[in-house]
Amino acid sequence: MNTKKEPQRTPIAEMGKYKLIDRLSAKFISSNESTLQGVGDDAAVACFKESLTVSAQKLSLEGTDFDLCYFPLKFVGYKTAIHAMGQVMAMNAVPLQLLVTAGVSQRFYVEDLESLFLGIGAAARLYGADIVSVDIQSSFTGLTLSVTAVGEADAGLLARRSGARDTDLICLSGNVGAAYMGLKLLEREKRVFTGETENDEMPKLKGHEYILERYLKPELPKTLLENLRKDDIIPTSMCLLSSGLSNGVLSIAQASGTGAKLFLDKIPIARETFEFAETEKDLSPIVAALNGGDDYEMLFTLPLNSYGELSKEYNIDIIGHICDASLGYKLVTPEGRELPLESPGM
């Protein structure tokens, strides 16, 4: 007989909105000099002196961006915050503040919100941002989470998508496709758990830790960007990869009014991505890399004359180059064939 007691859970209505916000916010202490007012007033206040202010927002919706059947709340908070800060970093800026709003229904408890904000707090500490605003609202459509990241950038270092030029190198901060495989693994295990498959199986997660972490707990290439700035290497364009490599390359080329050539055999794909694909039907590591999404790597372009320094000092992958717009967008195979580079929705 199982006598283990379930942990006590506190209904949000029992505590009330403002006491809940105070409880969640009490753990967040501002550490950046630029933060003049954090949680506890009508608005946050920052002073970035002569720097540019850079801001970005990520809205995560239950059922669209995450499935709570296999996505723990702390990772929902962490990943949403990472996405918002990553967009600021993609402008070659430094995220310093996070503003958070959550919409929750009556099926959530105080402890659930604490878990959600535990993940947000972990992401903020990892990348040096202060949580300066917290708001909780009622929702009739499940959990919604919005995180706004605010940061600063030197005007001379700002990187936009529209700055790529002919002959620029297309560079990538890390491997792609693993996060999509992690999602497919979790979706497979959900089907087993809910009885949608004919086989009565136990979860098969062992050995797939890498792709799971890439999906649930991605990391941003903060050190790489810091080193580029330290060495006065300024990307001519940059974007955060959240919708697949093809989407990123096309978004830079189209914004810059150029073409692009992406070399298939230069795309970094982790061994674990290939290994999981071999266990499943209709899963292609190449498709995952090009169109899978949720990689949170930085795609950026650099002038061709940067190659000598990059090849010696930086652990990045050069996967293609920018070309004249008349040449279009091409995926080049190892045999030299040029295929159209496409992305759903573009």
C-alpha positions as semicolon CSV with decimal commas, in nm:
position;residue;x (nm);y (nm);z (nm)
1;M;0,000;0,000;0,000
2;N;0,139;0,337;-0,100
3;T;0,114;0,575;0,194
4;K;0,320;0,853;0,041
5;K;0,141;1,184;0,075
6;E;0,104;1,422;-0,214
7;P;0,279;1,757;-0,156
8;Q;0,044;2,027;-0,037
9;R;-0,063;2,267;-0,313
10;T;-0,197;2,616;-0,257
11;P;-0,478;2,750;-0,479
12;I;-0,384;3,086;-0,629
13;A;-0,720;3,233;-0,527
14;E;-0,642;3,151;-0,165
15;M;-0,329;3,364;-0,170
16;G;-0,444;3,640;-0,403
17;K;-0,271;3,805;-0,697
18;Y;-0,063;4,065;-0,517
19;K;0,063;3,842;-0,239
20;L;0,155;3,587;-0,506
21;I;0,349;3,849;-0,704
22;D;0,529;3,957;-0,385
23;R;0,614;3,594;-0,306
24;L;0,749;3,528;-0,654
25;S;0,938;3,857;-0,672
26;A;1,104;3,833;-0,330
27;K;1,377;3,608;-0,471
28;F;1,480;3,850;-0,745
29;I;1,750;4,097;-0,640
30;S;1,885;4,342;-0,896
31;S;2,262;4,336;-0,948
32;N;2,324;4,554;-1,256
33;E;2,424;4,918;-1,203
34;S;2,192;5,015;-1,487
35;T;1,886;4,894;-1,293
36;L;1,763;5,187;-1,083
37;Q;1,422;5,040;-0,996
38;G;1,326;4,675;-1,006
39;V;1,019;4,487;-0,890
40;G;0,804;4,675;-0,640
41;D;0,692;4,990;-0,816
42;D;0,462;5,081;-1,106
43;A;0,742;5,048;-1,360
44;A;1,103;4,944;-1,389
45;V;1,373;5,209;-1,433
46;A;1,707;5,173;-1,609
47;C;1,987;5,409;-1,703
48;F;2,204;5,294;-1,993
49;K;2,389;5,626;-2,022
50;E;2,522;5,662;-2,378
51;S;2,437;5,309;-2,494
52;L;2,149;5,218;-2,723
53;T;1,849;5,046;-2,566
54;V;1,764;4,712;-2,729
55;S;1,447;4,520;-2,641
56;A;1,275;4,201;-2,754
57;Q;0,975;3,998;-2,642
58;K;0,882;3,630;-2,647
59;L;0,526;3,507;-2,593
60;S;0,485;3,135;-2,515
61;L;0,140;2,974;-2,544
62;E;0,036;2,640;-2,401
63;G;-0,059;2,401;-2,679
64;T;0,130;2,601;-2,940
65;D;0,479;2,653;-2,801
66;F;0,484;2,385;-2,534
67;D;0,293;2,079;-2,412
68;L;0,281;2,042;-2,033
69;C;0,246;1,665;-2,072
70;Y;0,621;1,653;-2,124
71;F;0,745;2,010;-2,076
72;P;0,810;2,087;-1,704
73;L;0,706;2,435;-1,597
74;K;1,056;2,538;-1,490
75;F;1,181;2,468;-1,841
76;V;0,892;2,667;-1,992
77;G;1,007;2,965;-1,787
78;Y;1,374;2,908;-1,862
79;K;1,330;2,864;-2,237
80;T;1,098;3,162;-2,280
81;A;1,348;3,385;-2,101
82;I;1,634;3,241;-2,309
83;H;1,447;3,319;-2,631
84;A;1,387;3,681;-2,533
85;M;1,747;3,735;-2,422
86;G;1,876;3,557;-2,732
87;Q;1,695;3,805;-2,956
88;V;1,868;4,091;-2,774
89;M;2,204;3,915;-2,809
90;A;2,136;3,869;-3,180
91;M;2,162;4,247;-3,214
92;N;2,511;4,222;-3,057
93;A;2,365;4,370;-2,739
94;V;2,378;4,262;-2,373
95;P;2,047;4,174;-2,199
96;L;2,021;4,342;-1,858
97;Q;1,653;4,338;-1,759
98;L;1,357;4,099;-1,789
99;L;0,989;4,197;-1,759
100;V;0,759;3,900;-1,704
101;T;0,382;3,854;-1,738
102;A;0,204;3,520;-1,692
103;G;-0,158;3,428;-1,759
104;V;-0,279;3,128;-1,555
105;S;-0,606;2,940;-1,515
106;Q;-0,755;2,788;-1,198
107;R;-0,592;2,451;-1,263
108;F;-0,256;2,599;-1,163
109;Y;-0,137;2,639;-0,806
110;V;0,104;2,871;-0,629
111;E;0,370;2,600;-0,635
112;D;0,332;2,572;-1,013
113;L;0,406;2,942;-1,052
114;E;0,707;2,910;-0,824
115;S;0,842;2,636;-1,051
116;L;0,778;2,852;-1,360
117;F;0,963;3,147;-1,209
118;L;1,242;2,922;-1,085
119;G;1,329;2,860;-1,449
120;I;1,304;3,228;-1,540
121;G;1,530;3,318;-1,250
122;A;1,786;3,054;-1,351
123;A;1,803;3,192;-1,705
124;A;1,833;3,550;-1,578
125;R;2,123;3,463;-1,347
126;L;2,301;3,263;-1,619
127;Y;2,312;3,562;-1,855
128;G;2,336;3,843;-1,601
129;A;1,991;3,999;-1,632
130;D;1,773;4,144;-1,355
131;I;1,405;4,052;-1,329
132;V;1,252;4,396;-1,281
133;S;0,878;4,344;-1,339
134;V;0,637;4,062;-1,256
135;D;0,264;4,050;-1,332
136;I;0,010;3,766;-1,304
137;Q;-0,327;3,763;-1,483
138;S;-0,618;3,520;-1,510
139;S;-0,645;3,310;-1,826
140;F;-0,925;3,096;-1,966
141;T;-0,711;2,932;-2,236
142;G;-0,429;2,766;-2,044
143;L;-0,089;2,902;-1,952
144;T;0,059;3,201;-2,133
145;L;0,397;3,350;-2,056
146;S;0,545;3,670;-2,193
147;V;0,905;3,775;-2,126
148;T;1,047;4,105;-2,246
149;A;1,424;4,144;-2,243
150;V;1,583;4,488;-2,236
151;G;1,952;4,544;-2,290
152;E;2,219;4,786;-2,407
153;A;2,445;4,804;-2,709
154;D;2,724;5,025;-2,833
155;A;2,601;5,207;-3,143
156;G;2,912;5,106;-3,334
157;L;2,867;4,735;-3,255
158;L;2,498;4,692;-3,333
159;A;2,429;4,402;-3,570
160;R;2,114;4,393;-3,784
161;R;1,989;4,125;-4,021
162;S;2,014;4,370;-4,308
163;G;2,389;4,427;-4,307
164;A;2,521;4,127;-4,504
165;R;2,722;4,200;-4,819
166;D;2,845;4,001;-5,119
167;T;3,133;3,760;-5,030
168;D;3,060;3,774;-4,654
169;L;3,112;3,444;-4,473
170;I;2,803;3,277;-4,326
171;C;2,897;3,155;-3,977
172;L;2,722;2,940;-3,717
173;S;2,791;2,924;-3,343
174;G;2,705;2,554;-3,296
175;N;2,529;2,244;-3,426
176;V;2,167;2,244;-3,541
177;G;1,887;1,987;-3,557
178;A;1,932;1,830;-3,213
179;A;1,653;2,031;-3,049
180;Y;1,402;1,912;-3,309
181;M;1,504;1,553;-3,240
182;G;1,452;1,615;-2,869
183;L;1,099;1,734;-2,942
184;K;1,029;1,426;-3,155
185;L;1,154;1,201;-2,875
186;L;0,920;1,365;-2,623
187;E;0,626;1,343;-2,865
188;R;0,699;0,972;-2,913
189;E;0,703;0,910;-2,538
190;K;0,376;1,102;-2,498
191;R;0,210;0,869;-2,749
192;V;0,332;0,571;-2,548
193;F;0,215;0,724;-2,221
194;T;-0,133;0,807;-2,352
195;G;-0,179;0,465;-2,515
196;E;-0,177;0,593;-2,873
197;T;0,062;0,316;-2,975
198;E;-0,013;-0,055;-2,982
199;N;0,292;-0,150;-2,779
200;D;0,291;-0,135;-2,400
201;E;0,639;0,006;-2,351
202;M;0,838;0,180;-2,082
203;P;0,983;0,525;-2,155
204;K;1,301;0,511;-2,362
205;L;1,487;0,827;-2,272
206;K;1,822;0,683;-2,165
207;G;2,102;0,761;-2,404
208;H;1,917;1,061;-2,549
209;E;2,010;1,313;-2,281
210;Y;2,187;1,542;-2,527
211;I;1,894;1,599;-2,763
212;L;1,656;1,637;-2,467
213;E;1,872;1,908;-2,314
214;R;1,905;2,085;-2,647
215;Y;1,526;2,109;-2,664
216;L;1,435;2,170;-2,299
217;K;1,738;2,365;-2,175
218;P;1,920;2,538;-2,463
219;E;2,216;2,765;-2,407
220;L;2,313;3,087;-2,583
221;P;2,665;3,150;-2,722
222;K;2,735;3,434;-2,479
223;T;3,111;3,374;-2,460
224;L;3,151;3,372;-2,838
225;L;2,977;3,707;-2,872
226;E;3,183;3,855;-2,588
227;N;3,505;3,740;-2,754
228;L;3,404;3,887;-3,089
229;R;3,337;4,223;-2,926
230;K;3,663;4,204;-2,731
231;D;3,857;4,146;-3,052
232;D;3,667;4,422;-3,238
233;I;3,516;4,171;-3,482
234;I;3,173;4,304;-3,571
235;P;2,923;4,079;-3,753
236;T;2,780;4,248;-4,059
237;S;2,449;4,074;-3,982
238;M;2,318;3,834;-3,721
239;C;2,002;3,650;-3,612
240;L;1,892;3,398;-3,349
241;L;1,803;3,057;-3,491
242;S;1,460;2,967;-3,357
243;S;1,284;2,851;-3,675
244;G;1,553;2,650;-3,850
245;L;1,876;2,721;-4,037
246;S;1,704;2,779;-4,374
247;N;1,478;3,040;-4,216
248;G;1,777;3,217;-4,063
249;V;1,982;3,227;-4,385
250;L;1,684;3,346;-4,588
251;S;1,590;3,613;-4,335
252;I;1,940;3,762;-4,347
253;A;1,971;3,742;-4,728
254;Q;1,626;3,887;-4,792
255;A;1,675;4,169;-4,539
256;S;2,015;4,247;-4,692
257;G;1,898;4,231;-5,054
258;T;2,151;3,961;-5,141
259;G;2,166;3,595;-5,239
260;A;2,318;3,316;-5,031
261;K;2,492;2,982;-5,082
262;L;2,475;2,726;-4,801
263;F;2,701;2,420;-4,827
264;L;2,531;2,102;-4,710
265;D;2,848;1,924;-4,599
266;K;2,953;2,222;-4,385
267;I;2,639;2,225;-4,167
268;P;2,732;2,103;-3,816
269;I;2,502;1,821;-3,700
270;A;2,569;1,635;-3,375
271;R;2,631;1,261;-3,369
272;E;2,337;1,220;-3,130
273;T;2,107;1,375;-3,389
274;F;2,205;1,112;-3,645
275;E;2,178;0,832;-3,388
276;F;1,821;0,919;-3,290
277;A;1,716;0,961;-3,653
278;E;1,831;0,604;-3,717
279;T;1,585;0,472;-3,457
280;E;1,279;0,643;-3,606
281;K;1,097;0,638;-3,938
282;D;1,072;0,946;-4,156
283;L;1,322;1,150;-3,954
284;S;1,602;1,319;-4,146
285;P;1,892;1,493;-3,968
286;I;1,927;1,725;-4,268
287;V;1,560;1,828;-4,257
288;A;1,588;1,875;-3,879
289;A;1,890;2,100;-3,923
290;L;1,737;2,308;-4,202
291;N;1,380;2,342;-4,077
292;G;1,355;2,192;-3,726
293;G;1,392;2,505;-3,515
294;D;1,454;2,577;-3,145
295;D;1,833;2,559;-3,187
296;Y;1,903;2,900;-3,028
297;E;2,240;2,923;-3,201
298;M;2,362;3,247;-3,359
299;L;2,379;3,272;-3,736
300;F;2,594;3,564;-3,847
301;T;2,800;3,698;-4,134
302;L;3,152;3,835;-4,130
303;P;3,369;4,000;-4,394
304;L;3,582;3,759;-4,596
305;N;3,902;3,917;-4,462
306;S;3,811;3,790;-4,113
307;Y;3,876;3,430;-4,217
308;G;4,242;3,414;-4,111
309;E;4,169;3,522;-3,755
310;L;3,857;3,309;-3,725
311;S;4,025;2,990;-3,838
312;K;4,285;3,022;-3,562
313;E;4,099;3,162;-3,264
314;Y;3,731;3,077;-3,287
315;N;3,540;2,752;-3,264
316;I;3,271;2,837;-3,516
317;D;3,150;2,676;-3,838
318;I;3,171;2,860;-4,170
319;I;2,882;2,710;-4,364
320;G;2,849;2,927;-4,674
321;H;2,877;3,275;-4,814
322;I;2,667;3,568;-4,921
323;C;2,646;3,629;-5,295
324;D;2,486;3,866;-5,543
325;A;2,106;3,871;-5,534
326;S;2,089;3,754;-5,895
327;L;2,229;3,415;-5,789
328;G;1,938;3,350;-5,551
329;Y;1,934;3,126;-5,244
330;K;2,102;2,790;-5,294
331;L;2,180;2,476;-5,098
332;V;2,497;2,326;-5,246
333;T;2,543;1,949;-5,220
334;P;2,886;1,780;-5,180
335;E;2,864;1,690;-5,550
336;G;2,827;2,055;-5,645
337;R;2,454;2,049;-5,731
338;E;2,268;2,366;-5,641
339;L;1,920;2,316;-5,493
340;P;1,673;2,591;-5,401
341;L;1,705;2,690;-5,036
342;E;1,353;2,710;-4,896
343;S;1,182;2,749;-4,562
344;P;0,813;2,694;-4,477
345;G;0,628;3,025;-4,461
346;M;0,892;3,229;-4,644
